[in-house]
């Protein structure tokens, strides 16, 4: 086995025996189905650590996650990250401390008391404020790529998707989306900051179930982009997975924004844009799938 061998669930332990001789294989336990999916094969290691073994194409991302958490862990912050312990110099694997906490099921947000909702919003809002304002050193920024979809690119791609939808189905009316896109585009002044970009609720851990002590995990997707992208991703999940009337989702987003400090007076429009391109992208994929099915032989 060599360093270019494709890493699979079947050979990952053999790979570790070759390239991580100081790791005790008998102390590994797969983290449920995450062992087999995503960018990494993930294991509990001993009782206090997490081991990630990167798939071949994702080693730079694991190095990036290690560098970011190494930088953040040394700071005094309103949130916690896993302590980085060791990383292979080519990103083959990395070990992080386990966080003594757990994520919330999204439906728990529906039953929050006003006080619990306030604590949740304050934790997330102040944490994102810190992240988006922090000046990372060059040795960390060297590992963080600039996003390939700044607003100008996202607007162009969304217009192309709208044209495709209009050309290939009469079941979806795109005029309202077009109008909304035209109204929003003038407000989308691109800013650049380090953003997490995968701010799902299962990446937010609360230490010992205390809503005032937040930990943020899984930094592999971090890029330089507009800070509103984190808030947009969070809003998309809220509106997608909470009751469809949007009342709970809006309540949660509003309290996060109340504690999020920014001088960007277009932050609301940027979040609205994120929600819009998500809707259009989902419709675009539906039409593509419909067309692919129509081409299948009888």
NORZI-V89499 format. One line per field, one symbol per residue. ss: DSSP state (a for helix, b for strand, c for the rest). phi: phi as a letter, one per 20 degrees, with the letter a starting at -180 (. if undefined). A space follows every 10 residues. Layout:
BEGIN
ss=???
phi=???
END
This chain:
BEGIN
ss=cccccccccc caaaaaaaac ccccaaabbb caaaaccccb bbbbbcccbb bbbbcaaaaa aaaaaaaaaa aaacccccbb cccbbbbccc ccbbbbbccc bbbccaaaaa accaaaaaaa aaaaaaaaaa aaaccccaaa accccbcccc aaaaaaaaaa aaaaaaaacc ccccaaaaaa aaaaaccccc ccbbbccccc aaabbbbccc cccbbbcccc ccbbbccaaa aaaaaaaaaa acccccaaaa aaaaaaaaac ccccccaaaa aaaaaaaaaa aaaaaaaaaa aaaacccc
phi=.cfegfecff dffffffedc feeeffeebg elffgdcmfc edcfcldcbc dddffgfdff ffffgfffff fffeeecebd cfffdbcffd mfbbdcfeee abeeffffff effgffffff ffgfffffgf gfefeffgfe gfedfegecg gfffffffff fffffffdbd eceeffffff fffeffeeff dcbfcfmcef ffddddflme fececddmdf egbebfgfff fffffgffff degffmffgf ffffffffde ebeefdgfff fffgffffff fffgfffgff ffffefff
END
